[in-house]
Amino acid sequence: MNAGYKATELVDKYLIIISDTNPLDKYLKAAKQCAIICVDEMLDCNSTSVDSEDEFEFWKEVKLEINKL
C-alpha cells in the first residue's frame, strides 16, 4: 500500500461519517481534518519506537498526501 492510497482511504472513511452532519461544501475539509488527526496520532505513537522508522516515514507521507487531496 502506498501513502497516496492510504491518505485517500482515510479521508473517504471520515467523509462518509461527516456527510450526514455538515453542509456539502464542508465535507471534504472536515474529512481531511479528521484523517490528519488520525495520522498525527500514528506519528505520535511511532515516534517513541526505535524500530518503526519506516512506518513513521510512511505516516508522514500519508499526511502530505491528505493535504494534497
Secondary structure, 3 states (H helix, E strand, C coil): CCHHHHHHHHHHHHHHHHCCCCCHHHHHHHHHHHHHHHHHHHHHHHCCCHHHHHHHHHHHHHHHHHHHC
